[in-house]
């Protein structure tokens, strides 16, 4: 398992792959494009492209790593995809419980499926649960997330393609913000980022600015590496504080 290029994690673990579009943030999915490339390269797991499938042979990968590691679970899928068998989810979380020295960051756009699973199952203490909120239209996912009892809850405002306005961050511990990248990337505006930043500071939520993406703070389109990660003149790599007790809000 190679080190991940995703700024807010260390490694990725994909016990399932493939997905289907469910909201506007999915329009130019990086994982779908990557899966097509892997299929063209003859990678066996991706012979069916981006079709959803479980990969049991990958289940034990974290067990082989002794160094405490932050894993982003399913960078190439959604762990709570409609076709995901709950029996397989049980196996995924069994591995997570067996590796308490790791942290597992799980992000979904299928908030209702995640709530349904955890209404019947307890979230392991070393799991961070998050939802994607790409614009104000999807703020309702935050309310769903708040209903789940877990140590760390987070929001990924990425790709940020619209102003989210006022956000209730009660019970939320971490916010990731980032613009879209790629040739077809939709613009991000500095005032959208600033609105989230100010609310994070007011509500004491850790703020992580991942990237401007293809559109810079000046709203000029260029390579994302040139646009960089600076916001208000600095890099924001804040993480939530470790929590030893379980927190649940209704």
DRENFI-276586 format. One line per 10 residues: for each residue x, y, z of N, C-alpha, C. Coordinates in pm, 1 decimal. Atoms other than C-alpha are relative to their C-alpha. Last residue first. Example, Ala and Ser with C-alpha at 12.3 -4.5 7.8 and 13.67 -1.06 7.14 Angstrom:
DRENFI-276586
-82.0 -119.0 -6.0 1367.0 -106.0 714.0 -77.0 109.0 73.0  89.0 -119.0 0.0 1230.0 -450.0 780.0 90.0 120.0 0.0
end
This chain:
DRENFI-276586
124.2 24.1 72.9 -2966.8 1430.5 1837.4 -41.1 127.6 -73.5  95.9 -108.5 -8.7 -2605.9 1448.1 1945.0 -123.3 -35.1 -81.0  117.0 14.4 87.5 -2372.5 1160.7 2021.2 -95.8 113.6 22.7  83.1 -118.7 1.2 -2018.5 1168.8 2156.6 -117.8 -22.4 -93.0  89.9 -2.1 113.5 -1814.8 869.9 2260.3 -95.2 117.3 11.2  136.1 38.9 -33.4 -1530.1 926.5 2501.1 -87.9 15.7 -122.9  1.5 129.6 -68.2 -1158.7 917.2 2434.2 -139.3 -42.6 41.1  108.2 1.9 -97.5 -1146.4 1192.0 2174.2 -8.7 -139.9 60.9  40.3 136.3 -35.2 -835.9 1277.2 1979.4 -104.4 5.8 110.2  -69.9 55.8 -115.2 -831.2 1640.4 1867.6 -52.2 -140.4 27.5
77.1 5.5 -124.9 -958.1 1712.2 1519.5 82.8 -59.7 111.1  67.1 129.3 -18.1 -696.3 1795.8 1256.9 -81.3 3.9 129.1  50.0 32.7 -133.0 -572.6 2133.6 1130.4 -70.3 -136.1 -1.8  1.5 145.6 -13.1 -366.3 2150.6 812.8 -46.2 -40.6 140.1  86.8 39.4 -111.8 -425.5 2512.8 710.2 -13.6 -151.6 0.2  56.8 134.0 16.7 -137.3 2637.4 493.7 -80.2 -33.5 125.6  -64.8 111.3 -67.6 -78.5 3013.5 509.1 -69.3 -131.7 -34.6  -144.6 -8.7 -11.7 -137.8 3348.8 341.4 69.3 -115.4 69.5  -36.7 -109.4 -91.2 -511.0 3377.6 400.4 148.8 -3.9 32.8  120.9 -77.7 -24.8 -552.4 3040.5 231.4 33.7 102.3 106.7
-0.6 -109.8 -96.0 -250.7 2875.2 74.8 -136.8 66.1 9.1  85.6 30.1 -114.8 -301.6 2537.2 -89.6 -5.8 114.9 100.9  -46.3 35.1 -132.8 -152.1 2573.2 -438.3 -107.4 -18.3 105.7  96.7 -65.6 -89.2 -277.0 2760.9 -742.4 27.8 -31.8 146.3  -33.8 -142.9 -0.9 40.7 2656.9 -925.2 -93.9 74.7 94.7  -123.0 -11.5 -77.3 -11.3 2293.1 -830.6 44.6 145.2 9.9  32.1 -4.0 -143.2 -372.3 2318.0 -947.6 124.3 13.9 87.0  -35.3 127.5 -63.4 -261.5 2411.6 -1298.8 -20.5 8.4 150.3  -138.5 38.5 25.9 -443.0 2727.1 -1418.4 26.2 -136.1 66.0  -14.7 143.7 23.4 -786.2 2889.4 -1429.3 144.4 -31.7 -37.7
-69.3 24.5 126.2 -800.6 3236.4 -1275.0 25.9 -150.1 -11.8  97.0 49.3 99.0 -1060.6 3297.0 -1003.7 59.2 -11.1 -140.6  28.7 -115.1 86.0 -812.0 3502.4 -796.1 -97.6 -34.2 -112.9  70.0 -95.5 -86.0 -819.6 3235.3 -526.0 -39.3 124.6 -78.1  -70.8 -59.3 -111.9 -722.0 2993.8 -802.4 -86.2 92.9 83.2  29.3 -143.8 -7.1 -937.7 2774.6 -1022.0 62.9 57.5 125.7  -28.7 -58.8 132.1 -795.8 2431.8 -1112.1 -24.4 151.2 -2.9  36.4 76.5 118.6 -781.7 2322.0 -749.3 34.8 74.1 -127.7  88.5 -83.9 81.1 -779.9 2567.0 -461.4 -48.8 -78.7 -121.0  -52.5 -57.0 124.1 -646.0 2294.0 -236.0 -98.4 100.8 -58.3
-69.6 98.6 82.6 -686.9 2091.7 84.2 63.5 61.1 -124.8  17.3 -46.3 137.7 -776.4 2357.3 340.1 84.8 -85.9 -92.3  -105.9 52.0 87.9 -818.7 2178.4 673.4 -29.2 49.0 -141.5  13.7 -40.4 140.8 -1016.6 2351.3 949.9 120.0 -48.8 -80.4  -129.9 3.1 68.8 -1068.5 2206.1 1300.4 -20.1 21.5 -149.0  -14.5 119.4 84.2 -1409.3 2310.4 1438.4 134.0 7.1 -72.0  -111.6 80.9 -51.0 -1436.0 2560.6 1723.3 10.1 -136.9 -69.3  59.4 118.6 -61.6 -1780.8 2701.6 1631.3 105.0 -102.3 45.2  102.1 -39.1 -98.1 -1657.9 3055.6 1562.9 -52.4 -120.7 77.4  -66.8 -68.0 -110.1 -1337.5 2933.6 1393.9 -100.1 35.6 110.6
-81.6 98.3 -71.3 -1524.6 2682.7 1180.6 67.5 63.4 121.0  91.4 78.8 -82.1 -1784.2 2946.4 1092.2 73.5 -109.5 77.3  45.0 -83.1 -111.7 -1512.0 3184.9 974.7 -93.0 -78.6 93.1  -110.7 -22.8 -93.6 -1349.0 2916.3 761.2 -46.2 76.9 123.7  -17.3 124.2 -76.6 -1676.9 2811.6 599.3 107.7 18.4 106.6  121.5 20.4 -78.4 -1756.8 3167.4 493.2 9.3 -124.4 86.5  -7.1 -86.2 -116.7 -1396.1 3225.8 386.4 -122.7 -17.5 89.5  -96.8 58.9 -93.1 -1409.6 2927.3 154.4 4.1 80.6 129.2  60.3 126.0 -47.2 -1727.0 3053.6 -12.1 90.0 -64.9 104.6  97.2 -31.7 -104.7 -1582.1 3408.0 -27.7 -71.6 -124.5 53.0
-66.6 -22.4 -128.1 -1276.5 3275.9 -211.4 -100.2 27.3 111.6  -15.3 -141.1 -32.1 -1488.0 3139.5 -494.3 56.9 16.0 139.9  17.4 -19.0 -143.6 -1454.0 2795.5 -649.1 22.6 148.1 26.4  -69.6 -99.9 -83.0 -1497.9 2743.1 -1022.0 -33.4 -8.6 148.5  87.1 -114.3 -23.4 -1608.9 2416.3 -1187.3 66.4 96.2 98.7  28.6 -42.9 -137.0 -1340.8 2181.8 -1310.5 -88.7 123.5 5.3  139.1 -44.1 -3.7 -1366.4 2056.2 -1667.0 -41.6 55.2 135.7  29.1 -92.5 110.1 -991.5 2032.5 -1729.5 -141.2 57.7 5.1  26.6 62.6 129.1 -922.8 1878.6 -1388.9 -42.4 102.2 -104.1  -113.7 -2.1 91.6 -944.2 1995.9 -1029.8 -35.3 -74.4 -128.1
-5.1 109.1 97.0 -1232.7 2092.4 -802.7 122.1 14.1 -90.1  58.7 -25.2 130.7 -1182.7 2320.1 -505.2 18.5 -119.1 -92.7  -84.0 6.1 118.8 -1117.1 2209.3 -150.2 -76.9 28.9 -127.6  50.1 -83.2 108.9 -1240.1 2237.8 206.5 94.4 -10.2 -118.4  -95.8 -2.5 110.4 -1204.9 1979.8 485.2 -61.7 84.0 -111.5  50.3 -39.9 131.1 -1397.8 2040.5 807.3 115.2 5.1 -99.3  -101.5 -24.6 103.1 -1337.3 1865.5 1140.1 -67.7 38.6 -129.9  -133.6 -21.5 -56.0 -1510.6 1811.2 1474.4 103.8 44.3 -102.9  -96.6 24.9 107.9 -1882.6 1829.0 1400.9 138.4 39.5 50.4  -31.1 142.5 5.8 -2124.7 1794.6 1695.0 95.2 -38.8 -111.4
11.9 65.4 -129.4 -2269.2 2140.8 1629.8 24.8 -149.6 -12.7  -111.8 92.6 -19.5 -2143.2 2263.9 1295.1 -1.6 -64.3 138.0  -0.9 42.5 -139.8 -2469.3 2429.3 1192.5 106.4 -106.9 15.9  -9.6 143.3 -25.5 -2383.9 2585.4 857.6 0.8 -25.3 150.7  -14.6 30.7 -141.8 -2480.9 2927.7 726.9 -4.0 -150.4 22.6  73.6 -86.9 -91.0 -2422.8 2968.5 355.5 26.2 -34.1 145.6  79.5 82.4 -91.6 -2300.3 2667.1 156.4 -78.7 84.5 100.0  -1.1 -56.5 -133.7 -2186.9 2875.3 -141.5 -86.2 -86.7 91.7  103.5 -97.8 -29.2 -2140.5 2655.7 -444.6 13.0 50.0 143.0  48.5 -55.9 127.3 -1898.6 2419.8 -619.9 -113.8 99.5 20.4
89.7 -109.3 -37.8 -1683.2 2312.9 -324.9 -42.8 71.8 -126.8  -35.6 -129.6 56.9 -1540.7 1985.1 -453.9 -101.7 106.6 40.1  -83.1 17.8 119.4 -1501.7 1923.7 -171.8 -64.2 -99.3 -96.4  57.0 -98.1 91.7 -1666.7 2055.4 143.7 85.3 -1.8 -127.5  -86.3 -34.0 112.6 -1570.8 1736.2 324.8 -76.8 94.9 -91.8  65.4 -37.9 125.2 -1744.9 1725.4 660.3 107.3 28.8 -103.3  -61.5 -103.3 83.6 -1625.8 1548.1 973.4 -80.2 23.6 -127.2  82.2 -23.7 119.3 -1753.4 1351.9 1272.4 66.0 109.6 -83.0  -35.1 -113.0 86.3 -1517.8 1204.6 1532.0 -95.3 5.3 -118.8  -95.2 -89.3 -64.9 -1599.4 981.9 1830.2 30.5 125.2 -80.8
-137.4 31.1 39.7 -1914.3 822.0 1692.8 93.3 102.5 61.9  -90.4 -5.7 -113.8 -2284.1 807.4 1771.7 138.6 -45.6 -43.3  -80.7 120.5 -18.9 -2472.0 877.6 1449.4 95.8 19.2 117.3  81.0 101.1 -67.8 -2751.4 1136.9 1453.1 78.5 -127.0 32.7  8.0 -31.6 -142.4 -2510.9 1421.0 1373.1 -76.8 -105.0 79.8  -125.6 39.0 -64.7 -2433.1 1258.8 1038.6 -6.0 21.4 150.7  -0.6 146.3 -9.8 -2797.0 1289.1 931.5 123.3 -47.5 75.5  98.8 34.7 -102.3 -2802.1 1660.2 1012.9 -6.4 -150.7 19.5  -62.8 -28.5 -129.4 -2481.0 1704.6 814.4 -94.4 -38.5 113.6  -83.6 114.2 -36.4 -2632.8 1531.3 511.9 64.7 18.8 136.7
81.7 94.6 -77.3 -2903.5 1800.8 510.9 79.4 -124.5 38.8  -26.6 -19.3 -143.0 -2633.2 2045.2 400.2 -79.5 -97.1 87.2  -26.9 127.0 -67.7 -2660.4 1893.7 51.7 35.1 15.7 148.2  103.6 100.1 26.7 -2826.0 2175.5 -142.6 16.1 -123.3 87.6  105.2 -12.8 -100.9 -2596.1 2431.6 21.3 -108.5 -106.0 -15.4  72.0 -126.3 11.1 -2307.9 2307.2 -195.7 -109.8 1.3 105.2  -61.0 -79.3 106.1 -2048.0 2029.3 -213.7 -67.0 134.1 -23.1  96.3 -109.4 17.8 -2129.8 1869.9 120.3 59.5 95.6 -101.8  -37.6 -101.4 98.1 -1958.6 1530.6 151.2 -111.9 103.0 -11.9  88.1 -13.6 115.8 -2021.0 1333.1 469.1 54.1 109.4 -91.2
21.5 -129.0 64.8 -1785.3 1207.5 738.4 -98.0 -6.1 -114.5  107.3 7.1 98.7 -1724.9 935.1 994.2 -28.7 138.1 -58.0  51.4 -135.2 20.7 -1393.1 904.8 1179.5 -103.8 -9.3 -111.1  58.8 -41.2 127.1 -1334.7 549.9 1302.4 -38.8 147.0 5.1  -106.1 -53.2 85.0 -1096.0 448.1 1581.3 -49.7 37.3 -139.7  -54.1 -124.0 -55.6 -1369.7 409.6 1842.0 106.2 64.0 -88.9  -125.0 19.5 -74.0 -1555.8 152.3 1632.9 58.7 134.2 44.2  -118.3 -46.5 72.9 -1910.0 257.7 1533.0 125.9 -24.4 83.6  -77.6 -102.5 -68.3 -2177.4 45.0 1697.6 122.9 37.6 -81.9  -137.1 37.7 -32.8 -2417.7 -142.7 1473.5 72.9 117.0 65.5
-0.8 140.0 -42.1 -2793.8 -141.6 1415.4 137.1 -45.9 48.9  113.9 11.6 -92.2 -2856.7 231.9 1385.5 -7.9 -141.0 56.5  -42.2 -25.3 -137.4 -2505.4 239.8 1246.1 -116.7 11.8 97.9  -93.4 103.0 -47.8 -2610.9 68.6 924.1 34.0 21.9 146.9  71.7 126.4 -14.7 -2918.9 286.6 875.0 92.6 -108.2 55.3  81.6 -6.6 -121.1 -2723.6 605.6 940.8 -72.6 -132.1 24.6  -91.9 6.5 -113.4 -2464.3 509.2 680.1 -77.2 3.1 131.2  -47.6 138.2 -9.7 -2735.6 432.4 426.3 94.7 -16.7 118.5  110.5 79.8 -54.5 -2902.1 768.8 497.7 41.1 -147.1 14.6  14.7 -19.1 -144.4 -2572.3 954.9 454.9 -109.0 -87.1 60.5
120.4 79.5 -27.5 -2501.2 821.6 108.3 -25.2 -1.5 150.6  110.2 -84.9 44.4 -2254.7 1092.3 5.8 -133.2 -69.5 26.8  108.9 47.7 85.8 -1991.0 915.3 210.5 -90.2 113.2 -47.1  74.0 -113.0 56.0 -1654.2 961.5 380.3 -106.5 -51.7 -95.8  102.8 50.3 91.7 -1483.2 710.3 608.7 -89.3 115.7 -42.3  81.8 -114.1 40.2 -1154.3 802.5 778.5 -97.7 -46.5 -109.1  67.6 24.0 127.9 -1001.8 503.0 957.3 -96.6 115.1 -29.2  118.9 -83.2 11.0 -744.3 563.7 1231.6 -58.4 -21.2 -138.7  24.8 -79.8 120.0 -495.1 285.9 1306.5 -122.1 89.7 19.6  -110.2 -95.3 12.1 -367.2 155.8 1642.4 -13.4 86.9 -124.6
30.0 -124.9 -71.5 -707.2 -1.3 1708.6 111.9 103.4 -6.7  -117.1 -86.5 19.2 -642.4 -262.2 1436.1 -23.5 135.3 68.5  -120.2 77.9 -27.8 -876.1 -553.9 1516.2 128.0 83.9 -10.7  -6.8 24.8 -145.0 -1171.3 -317.7 1539.5 126.8 -76.6 39.2  -25.5 -128.2 -67.0 -1105.3 -193.2 1186.9 13.4 -18.6 150.5  -141.8 -31.0 21.0 -1078.3 -549.7 1055.7 36.4 129.3 72.5  -71.7 95.7 -83.7 -1418.3 -627.5 1210.1 150.4 22.4 -12.1  -11.1 -58.1 -134.4 -1549.8 -308.2 1054.8 64.0 -95.3 99.6  -85.4 -119.2 6.1 -1473.0 -437.6 706.4 21.4 56.9 140.2  -137.5 48.9 12.6 -1621.7 -780.4 785.6 99.9 115.7 -4.4
-37.7 57.6 -129.4 -1944.9 -624.7 912.0 144.6 -48.0 -2.3  -32.2 -113.4 -86.2 -1956.4 -417.3 594.7 42.3 -48.2 138.4  -136.5 -39.1 36.0 -1940.3 -745.2 402.8 44.3 121.7 81.3  -89.1 105.0 -49.8 -2244.6 -878.0 585.6 145.4 33.4 -30.5  -30.6 -31.2 -138.8 -2416.3 -545.1 524.3 92.5 -104.9 60.2  65.2 91.4 -95.5 -2390.4 -615.6 152.8 39.4 35.7 143.3  -91.2 55.1 -100.6 -2286.4 -304.0 -44.9 -76.0 -93.0 94.8  -21.7 142.4 25.3 -2514.9 -260.4 -346.5 92.6 -65.6 102.8  124.9 76.2 -11.1 -2657.8 72.1 -228.0 19.2 -150.3 -19.2  67.6 16.6 129.2 -2308.6 215.6 -174.7 -121.3 -91.6 16.8
142.9 21.0 -25.2 -2222.5 277.2 190.5 -81.6 1.1 -129.3  17.7 117.5 -84.1 -1846.2 228.0 155.5 -148.3 -31.2 24.0  72.1 -50.9 -116.3 -1846.3 470.8 -136.7 -33.1 -122.1 84.9  138.4 45.5 -7.7 -1589.6 393.2 -405.5 -69.7 75.1 112.3  45.6 37.6 134.2 -1231.6 454.4 -517.5 -144.5 -49.3 -0.3  -23.9 -115.7 85.9 -1111.6 646.1 -209.8 -52.5 -25.7 -140.7  74.1 -6.3 126.3 -1270.3 364.5 -16.4 13.2 133.7 -72.4  65.6 123.0 43.8 -1145.4 401.6 341.1 -84.4 26.9 -124.4  124.3 -44.4 63.5 -899.9 686.9 395.3 -62.7 -125.1 -60.5  49.2 56.5 125.3 -648.3 528.2 629.5 -127.0 71.5 -45.5
133.1 -50.1 34.6 -454.3 717.4 897.8 -37.3 -55.3 -137.5  21.4 -63.1 130.4 -164.4 500.9 1011.7 -142.6 52.6 -11.6  128.6 -70.9 -2.9 -15.0 368.1 1333.5 -17.4 88.2 -123.4  -13.4 -141.7 -32.8 286.0 156.0 1222.5 -137.9 65.9 2.1  -13.0 -16.0 -145.4 210.1 -217.2 1235.2 9.5 145.9 41.3  -72.4 -124.4 -26.6 78.8 -259.5 881.8 0.6 26.4 150.2  -142.0 22.1 27.9 -16.0 -616.1 785.9 85.8 122.1 33.7  -53.8 87.6 -103.7 -359.3 -597.0 948.4 150.7 -19.0 -15.0  -43.3 -79.3 -117.1 -439.5 -297.6 727.1 61.1 -84.7 110.6  -114.5 -89.1 25.0 -431.0 -521.2 413.9 41.1 82.1 122.8
-100.3 10.5 -105.8 -662.6 -789.9 554.6 119.6 92.9 -17.6  48.8 -24.0 -135.9 -972.3 -699.0 355.2 111.1 6.7 104.3  -63.4 -120.0 -54.8 -802.8 -665.1 18.3 -33.5 23.3 148.0  -144.2 24.0 -12.3 -874.3 -1021.4 -97.3 75.6 121.9 54.1  -37.2 65.8 -125.5 -1241.2 -960.6 -16.4 149.4 -22.3 17.4  -129.5 64.8 23.9 -1277.0 -712.7 -303.9 49.4 -63.7 129.6  -76.2 18.4 -122.9 -1639.4 -593.7 -323.5 126.4 -78.9 -33.0  -29.9 138.9 -37.2 -1769.3 -467.2 -653.9 75.2 -2.1 132.2  -18.5 29.4 -141.2 -1927.1 -152.0 -795.8 29.8 -148.6 20.4  114.0 70.6 -56.9 -1873.1 -101.2 -1167.5 28.6 -33.6 146.1
45.5 -63.6 -122.6 -1601.1 154.8 -1239.0 -127.6 -63.6 55.8  3.7 -145.2 -9.5 -1406.5 -42.4 -1496.6 -46.8 48.9 135.0  137.2 -45.3 26.5 -1501.2 -407.6 -1518.0 -14.0 150.2 14.8  36.3 50.9 133.2 -1138.4 -523.0 -1552.3 -142.0 39.8 -39.4  78.5 -100.0 73.6 -1057.8 -294.2 -1258.7 -38.7 -45.9 -140.7  115.0 -42.0 -81.3 -940.7 -554.7 -1007.5 -91.8 96.1 -74.9  103.6 103.4 -13.2 -722.2 -712.8 -1277.4 -123.4 46.8 76.4  4.3 31.4 -142.9 -523.6 -401.9 -1373.6 -120.0 -90.8 27.5  12.5 143.7 -22.4 -493.2 -424.1 -1754.6 1.2 -41.1 145.6  -132.8 52.5 -31.3 -357.7 -72.7 -1808.2 -2.9 -150.3 26.8
-78.3 -5.0 124.0 -682.3 26.6 -1982.4 140.0 -57.2 19.7  55.0 103.4 88.1 -874.0 -86.8 -1672.4 81.6 -7.5 -129.4  -46.1 128.7 -52.4 -644.9 120.8 -1451.7 -53.0 -116.1 -84.1  -142.4 13.0 33.2 -704.7 424.6 -1670.3 53.9 -134.3 46.0  -9.2 24.0 145.1 -1080.5 375.2 -1653.1 144.5 -18.5 -42.5  38.3 139.6 23.5 -1060.6 341.4 -1274.3 8.5 -34.9 -148.7  -113.9 82.5 -39.3 -869.8 671.1 -1251.8 -29.1 -147.3 -26.8  -104.9 -17.4 101.3 -1140.9 852.3 -1445.4 119.7 -89.1 28.1  49.1 61.2 123.0 -1410.6 708.3 -1219.9 104.1 9.6 -111.2  -13.6 144.8 -15.8 -1210.1 792.7 -908.7 -46.4 -73.2 -125.3
-139.2 37.2 26.7 -1167.2 1155.8 -1019.0 17.3 -151.5 5.3  -61.9 85.4 -102.0 -1544.2 1202.4 -1040.0 141.6 -42.9 -38.1  -132.3 25.0 58.9 -1638.6 1484.3 -1279.0 84.4 -83.4 97.0  2.7 -19.2 146.2 -2013.7 1494.3 -1208.3 133.0 -33.5 -66.2  -48.9 120.1 68.2 -1996.5 1340.0 -859.7 26.5 21.2 -149.8  -142.6 13.2 -26.1 -2026.0 1672.0 -675.1 63.7 -117.7 -71.3  -77.2 -85.6 90.6 -2360.8 1725.9 -844.8 150.3 -10.3 21.8  21.6 -143.6 -17.5 -2521.2 1429.9 -667.2 97.2 78.1 -87.4  119.5 -27.0 -79.6 -2571.9 1052.1 -675.4 -25.9 149.2 20.8  18.1 -141.3 -32.5 -2328.7 926.0 -938.5 -131.6 23.0 74.5
97.6 -61.7 90.2 -2258.3 552.9 -923.9 -22.0 142.9 45.7  104.9 -81.9 -59.2 -1963.1 368.2 -768.6 -97.7 46.7 -107.9  110.8 -28.7 90.9 -1672.2 134.9 -817.6 -112.7 74.3 68.4  -28.1 -102.4 100.0 -1437.7 -24.0 -566.4 -124.4 21.7 -86.3  93.6 6.2 111.8 -1459.0 -227.4 -246.1 35.2 113.2 -95.3  55.3 136.1 -3.0 -1204.0 -312.2 22.9 -115.3 -18.4 -98.2  118.9 16.4 82.6 -1025.5 7.9 -86.8 -50.0 -144.9 1.3  37.2 142.0 -7.8 -773.0 120.7 172.6 -133.3 -15.3 -71.2  138.1 32.9 34.4 -598.6 452.1 119.7 -18.3 -151.3 6.1  14.5 108.1 96.1 -284.7 567.7 299.9 -147.8 -18.1 -33.0
-132.8 56.5 21.6 -170.5 878.3 486.6 -2.2 -113.3 -102.3  -12.2 137.8 -47.0 -470.5 1112.8 500.7 140.9 -50.6 -24.3  50.8 14.4 -136.3 -544.5 1485.0 476.1 3.0 -143.3 53.4  -70.8 -75.0 -102.9 -325.8 1569.2 176.3 -43.2 -31.8 142.2  107.1 -80.2 -59.3 -444.9 1298.2 -59.7 55.3 65.1 126.5  -24.1 -139.2 36.4 -125.2 1184.5 -232.2 -109.5 91.7 53.3  101.2 -69.7 78.5 -150.8 852.7 -48.3 42.8 143.1 -31.5  42.2 -121.4 -66.5 154.8 656.4 61.6 -97.4 75.0 -89.4  -83.5 -118.0 13.7 161.7 323.7 -117.7 -55.6 115.9 82.3  84.5 -118.8 0.0 0.0 0.0 0.0 89.0 125.1 0.0
end
